[in-house]
Amino acid sequence: MIIQSLFLFGGGPPFTPNLCQTFVSCLNGTGPVALLYVPRPGSSWADYAPIYTNALASFGAAEFFHLPLSDSPTDEQLAHLAASAGIIISGGETERYQQFIVDTPIGTLIQERYQQGVPVAGFSAGALLTPDACRIPAIDQRDGNALVLNGLGLLTDAVVSVHYDAWQEEANLRQAFRSTNSTFGYGLPERAGIHLKNNQLVQQEGPSPLLLQRKEEISCRPS
């Protein structure tokens, strides 16, 4: 049986220590860890990337592939992604991540690798992309209007909120959970992360996330 591992974080990097170690232990194959990001004007990815890579390297990850997202990925970039042993989707402007990943060759490869047992980690915007629907709250939009767009469908029958504490997302999460009749809802605070195996929560770290489950709503305690 292929184990599909999904790591979701409520804020930006670095990985929390235990989940970082678990992510590295789940790497599948001999290829690189692919780091997907939307370039930001005025900032240097080369300066930012070590926040991810130093932690991963401390647990044994040795090879990394940096993929700046755009409307026109090259054949070489797609080939590297197709050979990846792990995939990380960084944070930033969620709508742009959705534009460059979902319903594109990049998104198709992520879905295929995930189905083949390659672990996928999403930070902030990257986490919002993983359900069937990518729900972008008004606070995350320049025009102040919430959006519901297509997601990657890695996390099924669930809704996700990130920056749960900082953005005061409880009302939005509960409304989405009820209106979609989802089985699960995950409210992820800053510095909190969870690990799901085949859509089942198996590990969490950091500030307590809120877990909503159909027929009951409970707050989780960190392990």
C-alpha positions, 0 to 999 in steps of 0.5 A: 500500500502506498502511503501518501504523506501531507505536511501542512503549516499555518505560517512560514518556514522553518519546519517544526523540528519533529515534523522536519525529521518526519518529512525527511524520513518520508522522502521517496526516491533518490531525487531532490527535494523540490522547493516551489516558490513565487519570486517576490520583487525586492527579495532574494530567494537565495537568502530565504531558501536556507530557512528550509534547506538548513533544517532539512539538511540537518536530518539528512536531506542532501539535494534540493531543486529550486523551482521559481513558479511562472506561467511557462515552466521549462521542460527541464524544470518539469523533469526535475519536479517529476524526479523529486523525492519530496515537494515543498510549496512555499508561502506568499500571495495565495492567488498567484500560487494557485494560478501557477500550480493548480490545473497546470503541468506543475499541479499535475506532476505534484498530484502524480508524485503525491499519489506515488508516495512522495511527501508534500509540504505546504506552508501558508499559501502552500497549505491552502492549495492542498484541499479540493477547494483553495479558500483564500480569506479576505484578509489575504486579498488585496481587494479585501474579497474572499475567494474560493478557487480550485485546489490540488485535491491532495487533502480530500473532504476537508477545509483548511485555514492558515494563520488561524490565530493571527488572522482570527479565522475561527468563524471562517473555518467553521462556516466553510466546514459546515457549508461544505459538509466536510468531514474535517476542518483544520485551523492552523496557527502560526508555528503549528504543523500537522502530518497526515497519512492517507488523509488521517492526522497522525502527528502535530507540533507547535501551538494547538490547531483546531480540529473540526470533525463531522458530528463533533468539534474538538480542539487538539493538543500538540503532541 
